[in-house]
Structures are given as C-alpha cells and as structure tokens.
Amino acid sequence: MRPAFILRKLVGALSTLAFVVAFNFFLFRIVNPDPVDSLFRGRNLTPEQLDRLRRKFDLDGTLAEQFFAYVRQLLSGDLGYSLKGSRPVATVIGETLWPTLLLVGSSTLLAMLGITLGYRAGWRRGSRFDTSATSFSMITYAMPEFWIGMVLLGLFAGKLGWFPVGGMEDPGSTASGVAVWIDQLHHLVLPATVLALAYVGEYMIVARSAMIETLSEDYLQLARAKGMRDEEVRRRHAVPNARLPVVSLSAINFGFVFSGAIAVESIFSWPGIGQQTYAAVRGPDLPMLQGLFLLISAAVILANLVADLMYGWIDPRVRGR
C-alpha cells in the first residue's frame, strides 16, 4: 500500500474521532444540562454544596469553558470523575474492559463459523445444505439479542440448571489458578453464545453472497479446464477471492459487537462495559456516559480503519491507490 493511502485513512479516522469528541460533549449537555442537580435531587443539599459538586466535576462555567476543559482533560488522558462513585472514569472503564473484550472476542470467534457455512452454502447453491443454512441464518439474524438471551437464560440456566444465571464468577468462590478460568468459562458460555447467534447469520449471508458472486468469474472455469478438482478450485481460487467483503465485515463488526454487548451484559449481569453503561444511564452519571460513549465510538472508528487497511492489503486494486 502506498503511504498516501494509509495517511488518508488515518486522517479520516482522526477527523471522525474529533467530531465524536465534540458530539459527545454537547449531546449530553443538551440532554441533561445539570447532571449534579438530577443526581442529587431529593437529598436536601444546600445550593453551596451543589455548587461545590459542580466545581469538583468541572460542570461550572459557560458551555464553551466546559468544552475546552473537557478537551484538555482528554488530551491528558483524564476522562473525569464518576458522579456516583467519585472514582476516575478511566479507572472504572479499565476494570470493566477485560470482561467485555473476553466476551466480544469469544463471541466473534464463534460467529465466524458462519463464514465457513456461507462459503459452503454458496459453493453448493440450491442444495439442501444451502437451503437449511440460509434459513437458519435468516432466523438468527432476525432475532433480537435480548430475546435470544432471555430464552437461553430461562432454558439452560433457569429450567435445566446447566449454566449460572449471571455474573463472571461464582459469588464467594475461593477457587484459584486454573479453577478460576474454568469457572469464568462456565459463566461465559451463555452470553458468548447469544452474541454469536446474533451475528453468525450476518457472516453466513455475506460469505454466501461473496461466494456466489465469485462463482461467475472466468478464472474458475479456466482452473477447471486445466483439470483442477472442484475442492482445489474452491480452496485455491474461490475462497481467497470471496474473502474480501468478509474480512471487512469481520473487522467492522468487532466494533459494533463491542457496543452491542450492552443488552447481553445487562441480561447476564456480566461485569463489563455494557453493564457499566446500563448503570450510568440509570444514574444518570454524565462523566461515565461520556467516557463510555467515547470508548465505544473509538472502537468502531478503529475497527473501520483496520477494515480499510486490511482491504487495501488484500486487494491489489486498492493497494496502489
């Protein structure tokens, strides 16, 4: 890839991030111009005490002064203090980031099984396998995440008792070492399966469409004319050329799954970013919401940037632009 191509993509990503920072600040100020008053309403605080709280959380001064103070804080790595816990937002996010990465990473790997199903269905278009796989993908793609979560939770955790009803570890557990990982994996199965089912259909549909489009290319007929077996034609020619839209989708979806875990984490009480977002909305905790919104937006922007760069690396037609 040419440096100009990479530079153009980086500038575009940074410009989008700058817009998100400004939008992030003004959106929450418009929705809730005085979060201190909203959070501490009914606690019989004096006006002087409320003013001290506003100064503590940098909510005093004009809107422009608050915005420039907010930008200065971001540039120094300071996301402010949570209104509810009086703890640094960055610290709270850091504590909840790993559980979400574990959940999102596991579900993304599981959902990528849909790519294999899609390639096979597209290669055998019109077969019984194609019909069954396509019907399954359409059903899972249409089902909301929270509905899948409640069904699996009620069946496998509530009725059958095969899995825990929530959390990341058993409360009061004294396990250590490998036993802790086994316990966490046991808790991870249901929420990761829910997120995987929500996205496996999309992967399958895109992979199937890419494979069907590739089958019309002349170079596949040429490969067959040279005496190559169908399995070899699919592995060496069809799949590599059908992977371009799938690679882009995988990178982009990682960012969206990151934000889509909010409903799943709330249902399964998974102690991650989604659960923290739900608690911040109920607060309302303005600094926490701003920090979480910025993190999720940055994850989506980064995922799009990675997708663009990967597409340029894989596709020679884009590489030289």
Secondary structure, DSSP 8 states (H G I E B T S, - for coil): --HHHHHHHHHHHHHHHHHHHHHHHHHHHHH-S-HHHHHTTTS---HHHHHHHHHHTT--S-HHHHHHHHHHHHHTT---B-TTT-SBHHHHHHHHHHHHHHHHHHHHHHHTHHHHHHHHHHHTTTSHHHHHHHHHHHHHHHS-HHHHHHHHIIIIIIIS--S-SSSSS-TT----THHHHHHHHHHHHHHHHHHHHHHHHHHHHHHHHHHHHHHTSHHHHHHHHTT--HHHHIIIIIHHHHHHHHHHHHHHHHHHHHHHHHHHHHHHT--SHHHHHHHHHHTT-HHHHHHHHHHHHHHHHHHHHHHHHHHHHH-HHHHT-
